[in-house]
């Protein structure tokens, strides 16, 4: 019996020295990572104590994760492109695998809507666009600039680029023009530039298209971009020219 126990320990120690990676699996079986966030990963190693294994990544960071079933690492890529995960025991490489890193997907919304029909009364009170992460990961990101185009009977009647660090807020010229919208007018928000999770400006592939219904008549002055009007300065009483 004693000899059998010794032989069993010898076999076990021999197997421990012969580590093999069973799987490196990304949660959700997407096969790729997203930049700038923690991506849960399961790394299973056969015939080897977990403490004797060192896992590294060539770009970004990888850390052990505790208390999550079937997930023992979190991979945080620094940028889009590719990363390589390497598993070693001491100086010996057990496995090395390359993964694609995708840019993080953003959703741009106007009060929770991404397009479709909207009644005039609801539309004129909108104040800003917002950008948020998909995949149930929390986070909001500044919108650096975007363009607004209004079409009436397939002809553009209004075009304006909104930027200057307004973080998605609609400027007064555009907001005032919304009061003049008519039934079946189309309003497009395009060329949206977002400040990404690593601070790099990124152009979104998304555009928002709204069709105005139930239009109402509002008694409000509206102006076109580039229009010049004379106004009276409320403080000095002087007549000055203002360009929209």
CORVENDA-V229501 format. One record per run of one state. SS is the DSSP state (@ for helix, = for strand, . for the rest). FROM is the first residue (numbers start at 1). LEN is the number of residues. If there is no record, write none. Layout:
ss:SS from:FROM len:LEN
ss:SS from:FROM len:LEN
This chain:
ss:. from:1 len:1
ss:@ from:2 len:15
ss:. from:17 len:3
ss:= from:20 len:7
ss:. from:27 len:5
ss:= from:32 len:3
ss:. from:35 len:4
ss:= from:39 len:8
ss:. from:47 len:3
ss:@ from:50 len:3
ss:= from:53 len:5
ss:. from:58 len:3
ss:= from:61 len:4
ss:. from:65 len:8
ss:= from:73 len:4
ss:. from:77 len:4
ss:= from:81 len:9
ss:. from:90 len:2
ss:= from:92 len:11
ss:. from:103 len:3
ss:= from:106 len:5
ss:. from:111 len:2
ss:= from:113 len:1
ss:. from:114 len:1
ss:= from:115 len:5
ss:@ from:120 len:4
ss:. from:124 len:4
ss:= from:128 len:1
ss:. from:129 len:1
ss:= from:130 len:4
ss:. from:134 len:6
ss:= from:140 len:2
ss:. from:142 len:1
ss:= from:143 len:10
ss:. from:153 len:2
ss:= from:155 len:8
ss:. from:163 len:6
ss:= from:169 len:1
ss:. from:170 len:2
ss:@ from:172 len:9
ss:. from:181 len:5
ss:= from:186 len:10
ss:. from:196 len:5
ss:= from:201 len:3
ss:. from:204 len:4
ss:= from:208 len:6
ss:. from:214 len:14
ss:= from:228 len:5
ss:. from:233 len:6
ss:= from:239 len:5
ss:. from:244 len:1
